[in-house]
């Protein structure tokens, strides 16, 4: 049995370690975690640029990888507390994005301003317990290579966006989108796909 499995099976030990990593009722890790632990557990490629105001709510027990030459712009939040976050090479994560794992973002992805990609949902099924106190549920988000997500896009848990997709500004993606598609709306729907036979973008049927 590995160390992580041992901790997960021991409720008392898990609670103790959680208190070491996080202040009470605060999802943001203690500052010493970023200084003394995270650099040994997380992987950054060469020439990664993370702006000074980015909030990295990351912990050592879930992976965080950022590929070479990726830029994370100001006021973005990256959180791997409930699932891993993987960002590929040459990606641009725009201002004020929120990325909550489990999320995988491919190479050369553009995410414009105020994009939210959250693999987390709060449980609500017990009406006698406040939603805040119920267990969270997770489902991985995958954003394929070379995608462009416009401003204010929301990507919900469990969604896969295929390679080279465009998601129009303000769209809410609740279902997976196939590769080489253009999607718009709330909920997002595919309006164009790329036809390799004719080398052109065609209206979705």
N, C-alpha and C positions, 0 to 999 in steps of 0.2 A: 504494500500500500504506500502510495506517495504521500509527501508532506501535505499537499493541498487536500487530498482525500481525507487524511487524518483530521485536519482542521475542520472540514465540512461536516464530519461525523460527530465531532465533539462540540456540543452547543456552548458549553462554558468557555472552552478555549477560543472558539470562533468569536464570541462576544468580547472577550478580553482583547484579542488582537484587533478587532474592529474599533474598539475604544482607543487603542494605541494609534491607529491610523487616522481616525476621524474624531473631531470634537463631537460632543453630544448633540444630536438633532441637527447635524450639519453635514451635507453631502460632499463638502469640499475637503480633500485630505489635508492633514496638518502640513505645515511648510517643510518640516524636516523630512517628510516622505519624498518630496521633490528633490531635495538636496542630497540625501544619503542613500536612498533606495532606487528611485526610478532610473537614474543614469545607468545602472547595472542591469536593468531588466528590459529596457526599451531600445528600439533600433531606429536610428535616423541615418538616412543616406547623406552623401556629400552635398554641400551647398544648400541645405534646407534652410529656409528663412521663416521663422516664427516671430511675428511682431510682438513688441513688448507688452501690449495690452491683451494678448490672447490669454484666455483662462484655461489652463491645462489641469482639469480635474481628473488626474490619472493616478492609478495605483499599480503596484508592482505585480499583483497576482493575476492580472489580465494583460494580454499582449497589446502593445502599441508599436506600430511600425510606420515610418514615413519615408517614402522613397526620395531619391536624389533630386535636387533642384525644385522640390515642391515648395510653394509659398502658402502660408496660412496668414490671412490678413487680420487687421485689428478687430478686437471685440468679439472674436469667435470663441466658442466654448467647445472643447474636446473632452469627452467623458468616457472612460472605459471601465467604470465601476461595476457594471453588470454584464459587460461583454467586450470582446476585443475590438479594437479599431485598427484598420489597415488602410493606409493611403498610399497610392502608387507614386511613380516617378512623374516629374514635370506637371504635377497637378496644381491648380489654383483654387484655393478655398477662400471665397470672397469675404468681405466684411460682415461681421455679425452673424455668421453661420452657427448652427448648433448641431453637433455631431455626437450622438449618444450610441455607444455600441450595444449589440454587435453590428458593426458596419464595415463593409469592404468597399473601397473606392479605387477604381482602376487608374491606369496611367493616362496622363494628358487629359484629365477631366477638368472642366471648368464649372465651378459652382459660384453663381453670382451672389448678390447681397441677400442676407436674411433668409438663407435656405436652411430648412430644418430636416435632418435625417435622423430619426430616432428608432432604434430597434427595441425600445422599451414601451410597455403598456402597464398601467396600474390595474391590479385586480379590483373587481367591484362586486363579485357574485354574492358575497355575504352581506345582506342588507342590515344586519345587526352590528356590523363593524365598519368604522369609517374607512373610506377608500384609502386614505393616507396610511392606515395601519394594516392593509392587506398586502400579501406578497405581490411582487411585481412579476410580470411575464415578459419574456423576450422572444423575438423572432428575427433572424438575421436579415439585414438589408445588403444587397449587392448592387453597385453601380459600375457598369462595365467601362472598358477603356474608351477614351475619346468622346465622352458624353458632354453635353452642355445643359446645365440646369439654370433656368432663368431666375430672376429675383423673386423672392417670396414663395418659392416652391416648397411644398411639404411632402416628404417621402415617409410613408408609414411602415411600421414593422412588418417584416416578412416579404417585402417587395423586392423583385429583381428588375433592374433596368438594363437592358441589353446594350451591347457595344454600339457606339456612334449614334446615340439617341439624342434628340432635342426635346426638352420638356419646357413648355412655354411658361413665362412669368405668371405667378399666381396659381399655378396648377397644384392640385392635391392628388398625389399618386397613391391609390389604394390597392391597385392590382398591378401585376408584373407587366412590363412593356417589352415586346420582342426587339431584337437588334435592328438597327437602321430604321428607326421609326421617329415620327414627330408626334408628340402628344400634347393635348391642351385640355384645360377645364378642370372642374371640380364636380365629380371625380374625373381624373384625367382619362381621356380617350384618344386612341390613335387616329390621326387624320391623314397621315401620309406615311408611305413606306418606300424604301429604295428598291427599285427593280433592276437587278444586275443584267438582265437580258437586254433591256433598252437603255441602260445606263442613265436612268432618270428617276426622280422622285414622283411617285404616282399617288393619286387619291386612294385612301383606304376604302375597301369595299364594305 
